[in-house]
Amino acid sequence: TLPQALGFCSEYQSPQTFCTLDYRPICGTDGNTYGNKCAFCRAGWIPSFTGQDTVCDGEYQKPPSVCTKDPHPVCGTDNKTYANKCFFCKAAW
């Protein structure tokens, strides 16, 4: 796959490689957030440099003053993973 061709996932090419539960999220071109680089590479995706944003609909039509810390990661077009939709929309304002 393309990530392996680019050398991005070279350290995870061995079928014997096991992924840790270390949480260092990374956005995939499929719009999903993977728990870490290993999980991302095992899924066979390429990094998202354009991202796939979640729309800040009626729920966040103005900048939220406080966001909860509920973990529902959202990928932004800035290639950052936000903890949840509230933090994503807050950054967009």
Secondary structure, DSSP 8 states (H G I E B T S, - for coil): -HHHHTTTTGGG-STT---------EEBTTS-EESSHHHHHHHT--B-SS-------GGGSS--S--------EE-TTS-EESSHHHHHHHH-
